[in-house]
Amino acid sequence: MRVKCVICDKIDKIDDYSPLAKKLRNRPIHTYMCDECNERISGRTEARKASGNFRLYRPKKTENDW
């Protein structure tokens, strides 16, 4: 299966029977990201987490969570 990275437009080939290929075929909302872009984004996210400027907003579950 040929897939295209949503960030850099690089075209890769993945196995037709892999779980990723099945997920991309059956759920069009999921998108493919190549390994280089994935590593770059995860590295920058980890750097933001380490700097202290990263806030993860999650829905409030109970009154005591805040």
C-alpha positions as CSV (number, residue, x, y, z in Angstrom):
1,M,0.0,0.0,0.0
2,R,1.3,3.4,-0.9
3,V,0.9,6.1,1.7
4,K,1.8,9.8,1.8
5,C,3.1,11.7,4.9
6,V,0.7,14.5,5.8
7,I,3.6,16.8,6.8
8,C,6.4,16.4,4.3
9,D,4.5,14.7,1.4
10,K,6.9,11.8,1.2
11,I,5.5,8.7,-0.3
12,D,6.2,5.4,1.4
13,K,5.2,1.8,0.8
14,I,3.8,-0.3,3.7
15,D,2.7,-3.9,3.8
16,D,-1.0,-4.3,2.7
17,Y,-1.7,-6.6,5.6
18,S,-0.1,-4.6,8.4
19,P,-2.3,-3.2,11.2
20,L,-1.4,0.3,10.2
21,A,-2.6,-0.3,6.6
22,K,-5.9,-1.7,7.9
23,K,-6.3,1.3,10.2
24,L,-5.7,3.7,7.3
25,R,-8.1,1.8,5.0
26,N,-11.0,1.4,7.5
27,R,-10.9,4.8,9.2
28,P,-10.2,7.7,6.8
29,I,-9.8,10.2,9.7
30,H,-6.5,8.5,10.6
31,T,-3.5,9.9,8.8
32,Y,0.0,8.6,8.0
33,M,3.2,10.3,9.3
34,C,6.6,9.1,8.2
35,D,9.2,8.0,10.7
36,E,11.4,11.1,10.3
37,C,8.5,13.5,10.9
38,N,7.3,11.4,13.8
39,E,10.7,11.5,15.5
40,R,11.1,15.3,14.9
41,I,7.7,16.1,16.4
42,S,8.2,13.7,19.4
43,G,11.6,15.2,20.0
44,R,10.3,18.8,20.0
45,T,7.4,17.8,22.2
46,E,9.8,16.2,24.8
47,A,11.9,19.4,24.7
48,R,8.8,21.5,25.4
49,K,7.8,19.2,28.3
50,A,11.3,19.5,29.8
51,S,11.3,23.3,29.5
52,G,8.1,23.6,31.7
53,N,6.1,25.5,29.1
54,F,4.1,22.5,28.1
55,R,0.6,22.2,29.6
56,L,-1.6,19.2,28.8
57,Y,-5.3,20.2,29.1
58,R,-7.5,17.3,30.1
59,P,-11.2,17.4,30.9
60,K,-12.1,17.8,34.5
61,K,-13.3,14.5,36.0
62,T,-14.2,15.5,39.6
63,E,-14.3,18.7,41.6
64,N,-11.1,17.7,43.5
65,D,-9.0,17.4,40.3
66,W,-8.5,21.2,40.0
